[in-house]
Amino acid sequence: MATTSSPEAEPAPARPGGADPARPRRRLTLETLGGRRPILLFLLGAVVIVIVAAVGSSYIQNHPDRLDYATRAYEILPREARLTFDVEKSPSAVAQCTVSALARDNEVVGQRSDIVVGPTTDGRKVTTVTVSVPTSREATAVEVEDCEIVRPG
């Protein structure tokens, strides 16, 4: 007679990572993911998101009415304030900016609204502008109050 060992007598060796050896490993297949249709819908959705993001990014970067400005430097004198700032716009667009000089109490003591930033001939988007604003009394700050596109490019 042959002796047989019962399955309960010896436990099966454990798999690395502590996985239960009695449960078979699941593999990712089309059936476990729900078939072809959900995968195709997921891939289609991902492609649509990438396309929309690319088109939106391109539109924002090349939008002709896009305008941004930032202060580079300023100088405060007893009866004058000087401001150097950058204007980013389409190379063929024309912008008009307003610069204000402010006193310690935030009262406007000088203002220029005739600053025109014209089209560039070299195709650059950023133009550096320096303006001098006469003041009625000593200013403590000078800022670009507003810039707007007056002729789209």
Secondary structure by P-SEA (a helix, b strand, c coil): cbbbbccccccccccccccccccccccccccccccaaaaaaaaaaaaaaaaaaaaaaaaaaccccbbbbbbccccccccbbbbbbcccccccbbbbbbbbbbcccccccccccccccccccccccbbbbbbbbbbcccccccccccccccccc
